[in-house]
């Protein structure tokens, strides 16, 4: 809330004073001091609001699930067996806690939820498969039960500039956990069109395939996290609010707002007073860079603009898959030069196939600055001041 300082107009001068040749001495005005105090208070309040917006409230058990979700691509499509196991354990632990009792009776279930993870059993309906398979777009579910027309809707958001596809279902509450639904209409909402475009799905012909139920097995007390299980055996993890690392990975997958998400994560990292960071060992896949790759494929590979980084025993290696089992590899050393900075010298390049290698006369040298690092995500400023985002893929993250 903005703090307003209103100056009170002084009373008009008396007739005697107005006739005086010399003005009366003026007392120092307190208005500048009031304005300064007001600005200071506003700055503190804005800083507090910014901090609250960056931090999302989750319990310790909920954080275990969030941590398991971070790094899983495609909302579960490309999850490793270990990642799936970690998510399943965290889901079961939260379902044992039960969360908000009778979630379908709670106002917390109402609103728009972002789909963060889902399992995909072979029995999933055609409609489910349509919505969980769009990895390059954000997927949401809207739940509105306390209206004259209760509905559950699945939404694919293409981008802010393009619009979204919304498939709606008439909904009814079965009990404290279960919602029955029947899909009955769908349409595209395109930003540059003043009307909706119907999505041609013959819901009546689908029969039972357009019907189903959804059990909410966990709803957080904060209303930010929900676990649901569908009639086809699918498990869904949905969130109303996401933590900064999740926002970044989602932004990269949809190629929207990546720089803003990076700035937010780095800002939170700095506000929490994180100091010296280390170049952690492990295998790190490059997800995003602030520069488009150049025409020289070898130059891109040698400077880390593609492929994977492997950090081990004081050495760093860039590895890029070529084709037919061939790989490009360039190895080098890194030396720490500051709190979060390193010198990299890459000078051992080769094309590798099986147990054989063909050496290349290729090398590069540049500074590397760690802007953010944890055991799953790393943001750096590297070759030619390019910003990189890497995701750890070796499955050896610390628990």
N, C-alpha and C positions, 0 to 999 in steps of 0.2 A: 504494500500500500504506500503510495507516495506521501511524503510529509510536506505539507504546504506551510509556508511562513507568510503571513499576510501583514503587511505594514498598515498600521492604523493612521488614518489621515489626521494631522495636527489641526487643532481648532483655528479658525481664521484669526489673524492678528487684530488686536484692538485698534480703534481709530487713533489713539494716542501713539501707539507704537508705529503705525503706518506713516505718521507725520514726522517721525524722527529722521534726521539727516544721516546718521550712522546706524547700521543694523546692530542689533543686540548680539553679543557674543553667543555662538552656538555651542552646545554641549556635544561632545563626540557621540556620533550615532552608534547604537548597538546593533543596527540592522546588518552590517557586514559580518559581525560575529555570529548573529543568529543564522545568517545564510551559510556561513562556514560550518557551524554545528549541524545544520540541516543536511548539507552535502555529505558530511562525514557519516551521519546516521544513515543516510540513503545508501552510501557506499557499503557500509557494513551489512545492511539488510539485503542489498543485492548480492553481495558475496555469499551471505548465508543461503539465499534462495538458490544461487548457482550451485553451491555445494550440495544442497538437498536434492536438486534436480539430477546431479551426477550420481548420487548414491541411491540405490534401490534397496528397500528393506526386505531382507530374507532371513529366515532363521538358519541356525547351523545345519539342520537337516535339509532344508531347502537349498542352501548353498552347496551341499554335496551333489545335488542333482544339477544345479546350474554349472558347477565345475565339470561334471561329467558331460554336459551338453556342449561346452565350449570346445571348439575344434572339430565337431562333427559336421561334415558338409552334406548339403542336400537334405537337411532335416532328417537324416538317418539313412539315406539311400547309400551313401558310401562309408558308413560306419564300419570299423573293424570289429571282430568278435569281442575283443577286450573292451572297446567302447560300448558296445551293446550290453555287455555284462555289467559294466559300471552303471549305465543308465537304469537297467532293470533292477539292480540292487537298491539304487537310490529311490526309484519309484515305489518299490515294495515297502521300503522303510517309511516313506511318507504315507502310503496307504494304511499302514499299521497305526500311524498316529491319528488318522481319520480327519484331522483338520476341522473346518466348520461343519457342525452337524446339520443334516438335511440341507445340503447346498442348493437344491432347487427352490427352497423357500427363502433363500437369502438374497438380498439385493446385490451382494458381491459378485454373483454369477452373471449379472447383467452387464452388457457392454461389448466392446470389440476386443477380441483376443488374437494375438499373433501365434500362429502354429510354429513351434520351435523344433518339434521332433515327432515322428510317428513311425510305428512299425508297419510293415506292409505284407500281411499274409496273403497267400494266393486267392483267398476267398473274398478279398475286398471288392466292393461293388464298382461298376464302371464309373459312377459319379465320384466315388472316393478316389479311384485311381487317377481320374482327371485332375483332381485338386492337389493331391499330394505329390504329383509327379512334375510340377512346374518349378524346377529348382532355381531358375533364373529370376523368379518373381516372388514377392512377399505374399504369403497366404494368411488369411485371417478368418475368424469365425465370430459372427455376431449372435448374441443370445439376448432376446427380449421376450420375457415371459409374462410381464405384468402390464399387458396392453389388451385392447379389445381383439387384437389379431396377433396372438403369440407366435413368434417365429424364431427359427434357427437358420442362419444364412452362412454359406461358405463363399469367400471372396478371394479372387486372385487380383492383386494390385499390380498392374504393369509398370506404372510410374506415375509421378505427380503430373507430368505433362500429358500422358496418354489417357489414363483412366483405369477402369477395373471391370471385371466380370463378376457378377453376383448371382449365385444360385440360391433361391430361397425355399424354405420348407415350413409348412404349417406345423406348429408344435403344440404339445399338450404335456402336462406334468403327470407322470404315472405315480411317483412317490417321492420321497425325500432325496433320492439320487437319480432316478431315471426320467428321461425326457423322451417321449415318442415324437417322431417327426415323419413328414411325407413331403418330398420335394414336389413343387407344383408350378414354379415359374423361374425364369432366368433371363438376364439381360445384360448387355454391355452398357456401361456409362462412359462415353467418350467425351473428353474435355472440350473438344472443338465442335461438338454437336449439341444442339439444344434439346435433343430428345434421346431416349434410350433405344438401343437396338436389340430386339429380342434374340435370345440364344436358342437356336432350333433343337430343342431336346423334346422328344415325344414322351413326356412324363406319364401320360395315361397308358401308353403302350408298354412302358417299363414294368407296370404292375408292382409286384413286391420289391423289385429292385429299387424303386423310388421311395420305399418305406424303410424305417429302421428305428433304433433307439440308441440313446447315448447315456451311459452311466457316468456321473461325476464321482470319482472315487477319492479325490482329494481336492479341497479348495482352501487356500491359505487364509489365515486370519487377516492378512493385509489386503487380500483380494487381488494379488498380483500374479499368483501361480495356480494353475488348475491342471489336474490329471483326469482324463476321461477315457473310458473304454467303450467301443462300439459293438453293435450286434454282429459284426463280421470278425470280431476278435482283434481289432486294431486298437492300439494304445496311442493316445495323443497327449502331448505335453504342450500346454499353451500358457502364454504370459501376457498380461496387460502392460507391464513395464519390463524392459530388458536392461541388463547391466551393460556398461560401456563396451566390454569386449564382444558381447553378443551383437550390439549395435554395429560394431565395426565389421564383423564377419558377415552380417546380413547386408550391410551396405556394399561390401565387396561382391557378394554373390549376385546382387541386383544391379551393381554398377551405378549406384546413386548415393550421393552424399558421403563419399569415402573420406574426402579431406576433412569434412566437418566431424566425422566420427573419430578420425585420428586425433584431431585437435582436442576433442572432448576427453579421450582416454589419456593423452599426455598431460592435459590440464589437471585431471583428477590425480594422476600419478604425482605431479609436482605439489599439489595442495596437501597430499598426504605425507609430504616431506620425505619421499623416497630419495635416497642419496646415491651412493656409488653402485653401479651395476656391473655385472660380469657377463662376458660372452659365454653363455652356457653351452656345455657340450650337448651333442645330439644331432639328429637329422631334422633340417628345417626346410620346408617347401615354400618357395616364393609364391605368394598369392596375388600380390599387387605391387606395382611400382608407379611412381609419379611421372615417369617418362615412357613413351611408346618405344618399343624396340626399334633399333636402327636397321638399315639394310644389311649390315654385316652380321650374319648369324654367329660367326666365331667371336666377333667383338662382343655381342650380347652375352654369349655364354661365358667368356673370359671375365666379364665385369659383373656377373651375377644378376643380369636382367632376366634370367629364365632358369628353370630347373631347381635344383636342390642344393643346399649348403650342408656340409657335414663338418662339425667342429669336434675335434678329438685330440687329446695329448698335445695341446699347444699349436696344433695345425688346423688349417681350414681348407676345405676342398669344395669346388663347385662341380656338380655333376648334372649333365643334361642327357636325357634319352634321345637318341637319333632315330634309328629304325633297325629292324631285323636284329635286335639284341645289341647293336652298337651304341656306345656311350661316349660323350665328350667329357673329359675330366681335366681340371686344372687345380693344382694344389699349391699351397704356400704357407707362410707363417704370419702370425699377427703378434704385435708388440703393443702392450698398453702404454699410452702416452699421457693419459689424463684420467680424471674421475670416470668418464664414460666414453673415452675416445681410444682408438687403436690405429696403428699403422699396419696395413695389409700389403704384403708382397707376394704376388701370385706369379710363379715362374716355372712350374712343372706341368706342362700341358701334354695331352695325348688323346688319341682315339683308341678306345678299348673295346675289344670283342672277345668274349670268353676269357681265356687266360693270356691273351696276347695284347700288346699295346704298340701303337705307332706314335712315336714322339713328334711334337709340333714345336716349332720355334715361335712361341707366343707367350706373352707375359703382360702383367699390369700391376700398377702400384697406386694405392689411394688411401685416404683416411676413412675410417668408419666410426660413426658416433651412435651410441645406443640411446634412443629417445624413450623407449619403453621396453621392458623385458620381464617376463615371468616364465613359468615352466611350460607354457603353451603358445604364447604369442610374443613376437619380437618385432619392434618397429625401429628401423635404423635409417641414418642418413649416410649413404655410401658414395659409390663412384659418381663423380660429376654432380655431387650434392643431390642426388636422386633419393627420394624417400621410398623405403621398401617395407613391406609387411610380410613376415614369414610365420608359418604355422608349423609347430613341431609334429613330426609324423612317425617317430621311431617307437612310440608306445612305451617309453621309459620315463614318462612324466612322474615327478614326485607327487606323492599323495599327501 
